[in-house]
Amino acid sequence: MPLPLELNGERRKPSKKLSFQGCQGGQAPMAPDPTRERIRMQAAAGKLQIAPNQMYDFTSDDLIDEGEIGRGAFGAVNRMKFTHTGTVMAVKRIRSTVDEKEQKQLLMDLEVVMKSNDCNTIVTFYGALFKEGDCWICMELMDTSLDKFYKFICECQQSRIPEPILAQITFATVRALNYLKEELKIIHRDVKPSNILLKRNGDIKLCDFGISGQLVDSIARTKDAGCRPYMAPERIDPQRAKGYDVRSDVWSLGITLMEVATGKFPYPKWGSVFEQLSQVVEGDPPRLCTTYNGMEFSIDFVNFVNTCLIKDERDRPKYGKLLQHAFIQQAEKSDTDVAAYVSEVLESMANNGITQFTTNLPAEGWNESFN
């Protein structure tokens, strides 16, 4: 396998701190060998695939940095332009010093996106390269997250997302989650507004698969993966040890939809994990109704959300049933102009000086987080 190129064209050894060889200590690797090998080869060779028939050799010299657009546990995410085609991408720069847990999450995220390029509701992977020991991951650049999008509409415009748009967001997300389950046999485990992305052209895509879990006989067992406010009762109940399945993501989708539709996280703020445990595990689930805090919702949308939020997961539907729901069926047949609506809101955001930030706070934390 060829070694990565330095900017002067000389070969060098990749950093020993960032390895794509899998996990240590006898644990099973997070990514199958062919996928891991493709990651290593594509990063080492510096290959960029913009479209099925467009493959380019590239180095960091071929990328124009247009500024940082995000920062996470792994490192920074920058907006960059590929000079040969003008393609603008999101480039995740992974530090060479990531620890073993972060490396496993990176492998899982890469594995999922590399295997999902034929799913148009999951973000597209373009390629990777090494630079000074760090790994640069080139991904499709979306325009905003649903988290940022709905909070601007609710707080700044004093409005809410129209239900036909919510229907398209729901349809795209369920399709993506169903693809993960049926094609890759994994569960996302971190469904929330900040992991649903929107684009001016109307695309709606799911992202962030670093903590996705492999399903063994359709069951996942790791308890602590994901964002706790969106976790299903069966995932946070300490008395439960038998694992969970995709229906836990269905609950997270229900919480997400209720938050985005109403502009308010459906539970009050929790002062501790014990309060969350008491309310989510022992209390009644959130319920939407056709008239909710002065807002009107269709019976089909209300039924869909409340179905996702059935407390007993044995009665909660899986994706096959959700895709047959009247709310989804109508969305599939609809010609709603998502692009026009998203473009209009993005223009308003720009006019109000809203930059590309994303917060994981529920709606009630919006004002405090920016004061």
N, C-alpha and C positions, 0 to 999 in steps of 0.2 A: 504494500500500500504506500503511495507517495506521501512524504511528509509535507506539512503545511509550508507555504512560501512566506518568507519575511517580505517586507516592502521592497528590499533591495534585490529580490529574486532568488536569494540563497535559501537552501533548505535548512530547516531547523527542527529540533525535536519538540513535540507538543509539551506543554506544561504537565508535570507529573501530578499537579494538584487537581487538575480537572480531567477525569478519566471517563471514557464511555465503555469500560470493560464490564460494567455491571456492579453488583453489590459485593461487599466483602463479608467475611465471617460465615460463609456457608449459606447465606440467604439466596433465594432465587432471584435472578435479575428481573428488573421491572419491565424490560423490553425484550421481546424475542430476539434471538441472534441476528436474523436477516435485517430487522429494523435497526438494531444497534449498529450493525455493520454499515448500513446505508447512511446513518447519521455520521459515523466516523469518516466514511469515504467522501461524502458530500462536503463535509466541513474541511477535510484535509485538502481536497482537490479544489475547493472554492468554486462550486457549481451553483448557479442560480437558475431556477426554472420558473419563468414568469407565466408561461402558458404551456399546454401539453406539447406543442411543437417549438417552443422557444427556450432553449437551454444555453446558458452563457457561462464562460469562465469569468471569474471576477475576484478582485481583491478589495481591500478597504479603500484603495485609491479610486475605485470606480463608484464610490458612494459619497454623496454630498450630504453632510450633516446639517439638518434644518432645525435642530434643537431638541431638547429633552421634552418628552410628553408624559413621562411617568417614571415611577421608581418603586421597586419592590424588594423582596428579600434577596433575590438573586443578583440584582444590579439595576441598571437604568434601562429605560426604553426610549429610543430616539426616533424621530421622524427623519428618514433619509431617502435621497433620490438616487436611483441607479442611472448613471450618466448616459449609458448606451441606448436606453429606451425611454427615459424620463419617468419610469415607474416609481411612484412614491410608496415607501414601505415603512412598517414599524419594525425597528431592529432592536431586539432584546439582547443586551450585552451582558453575558453571564460571567461573573468574576471567576478567576481561576481558583479562588480560595473557598468555593462553596463546600459545605460539609457533606457528609455521606447522605444525610436525610434530604438535603436540598438537591443533591445530585440525582437521587432516586426520583424526586418529583420532576426534575428537569427531563429525565429520560421518559417518564410517563407522559408528560405534556408533549414532548416531541413525537413519541410513538403514536399518540392519538392523532395529532394534526397531520403527520405524514401519511397515515393510513386513511385519512378522511377527505382527501382532496376531491373525491367524487361526490361528496355531500355538500350541497350549496348552502346549507345552514350551519356550517362549521367553518371557522376562519381558515384561510388557505396558507400553507407553508410554501415558501419560495426557495429557501436554501440556507446554507450556513458557511462560516469560515472561522479560522482561528486567527487571532491577532494578539501577539505578546502574551500568549498563554490563555487569554480569555476567549470564550466562544461567542460569536455573534450569530444570532438566529433571526433570519429575515422572514417576516410574516406580512400578510395582507394588512393594510392600514384601513381601519374603519374610522368613521367620523366622530362617534361619541358612544358612550355607554347608556343603557336604559336608565341607570341610576342618576347620572348627570342630567339626562334628558327630561325625565319626569319631574325632577325637583325644580328645574327651571320653569317648566310649565305651571306647576302647582304654586310655587312660591313667588316667582317673578311675574308671571302672566296672570296669576290668580285664576287659572283655568284647570282643565284636566284633559288627559289624552282621550280622544274620541273612541268609542267602543269598537268601531270597525278597524281602527289601527291596533287596538289591544288584541283583537281577534287574529290579526296577521302576526303579531308578536307571539301570541300563544301558539299558533299553528307552526311557526318556524321553530320555536323552542321544543315543542313536543316531537317534531320530526327529527331534530338533532339528537334529542335524548333517546328516541327510539332507534336511531341509527347506531348510536353507541352500544345499546343493549343487543340489538339483533346482529350487527356486523362485527363488532369488536368485543362483545361480551363484557362490557364494563359499565359501571354506574358512575355518574359524574360526581356526586356528593358535595357539590358546592354551588347549587343553583341559587342565584340571587341577582338582583338588578344590575350590579356592576359587572357580571359575567355574561350579559346579553348585550351585544353591540349592534349599532345601527349605522347605515351608510346613506349618503345623499341619493344614491340610485335606487333606494328602497330595500336593499339587502338587510336582512336581520340574521345575525349569526351568534352562535354560542362559542365561548372561549374558556381558557384557563382550565386545563385538564390535569394539572400537576398532582392533585390528590385524588384523582379518579381511582376507583378500586376494581380489581379483577373480580368477576363473579365466578364462584365455584358452585356448581349446581344452582345457579341463579341467586346465590346468597353472598353478601359481603359481611365482614365481621369487625373491621377496624372501627372503633367507637369515636375517636377524637379527631377525625378528618372533617374539615368543613367549617363554615361560619355558624356559630352556635344559635344566633337568633332565628335562623331559617331551618334548624334541624327538626326532624319529625320526632314525635313523642317516643317512638320505639328506639330511637338512636341515643337519647339522653337519659332514658330510664335505667338506673343502675341495677334494677332487678332483672333486666333483660339481657340474656347472654347467648341467645340463639341466632343472633345476626339479623340482617335486614336485607331488603331487596329494592328494586327500582321504585317501589311505592313510597320509599322515603324521599326520593327526589320529586315525586308527585306532590307530596306535602309541601316541599320547599317551593315548588312552582305555584301552589295555591297561595302561600304566604306572599310570594313575590307579586302575583297578580293583584291580590287585595291591596297591597301597599301601593303599587303603581297606579291602580285605578282610583283609589281614594285619596292618595297623597299622604297617607299616614300609616305607619307600621301598625299592624292589627293588635299588637300587645302593648301594654304600657311599658315604660322603661323598667328593667330589672336592676335591683341594687346588688344582686349576687346570683351566683349559679343556683343557689338553693331556691331563690324566688322563681327563677325560670323553671326549675325542676317541678316546683309546686304548681305553677300555673299551667305549663304545657302538658305535663304528665298527668296531673291530678284534676286540673280544671277542664271546663268545656272548651272545645275548639272555637276559633273565631268563626263568625258567620256573617256573610254578606246578605243583604236583602235588596229588593227592587228599589226601595227608597231608603237611602243610607246617608245620614247627616246632610240632608237636603239635596243629595245627588240621586239621579235616576239611572237604573241599570236594567237591562233586558232580563227576562226570566231565564233565557238560555245561558247568559254569562253568569248570573247568580248561581244557577244550578251547577255549572262547570266548576266554579271556584269552590263552592261548598262540597262538591264531590271530591275535589282534590284534598279538602281539609277534613275528611272523615277521620276521626281519631283512631279507630281500630283499623290497622293497616290491612287486616284480612278482608275488610269490606271496601277498602280503597282500591280504585281501578288501576290497572297497568296501562301502558301506552296504547295497546291495541284497542282497548275500550275507549280511551280518551279520543283517539283518532276517529271513532265512530260517533262521537257526541255531536249533537245538533250544532253547537257553537263552533266546533271545528269544521264540520261539514259545510256550514255556511261560509266560513272563511276561505275554504278551499275553492269554492265556486265564485267567490267575490272578485270584483275587479277594482278593489280599493286602491287608490293612488297613494301608496305609502311614500314614494319618492317625493311627491309634491309636498306632502305634509312635513316630512322630515327636513326637507330643504328649507321650507319656510321657517321652521323652528330654529334650525341651525343659523339661518341668516339673522334672526332676532337675537339669538345668543351672541353672535359676533358683534352686532350693533350695541349690545349691552356690555361688551368687554369681557364676556365669559371666556376664559381660556380652557385648554384641554385638561381639566382636572376630573378626577373621579373619587368620590368618597364612599366608603362602605357604611357610613352611618345611616340608620333609618331616617325617615322624613323628619321626625321631630328634632333631630340633631342638626338639621340643615343650617338654621340661622346661627346657632352657637358655634358651629365649626368654621364659619367664615367671618365672624365678628372679631 
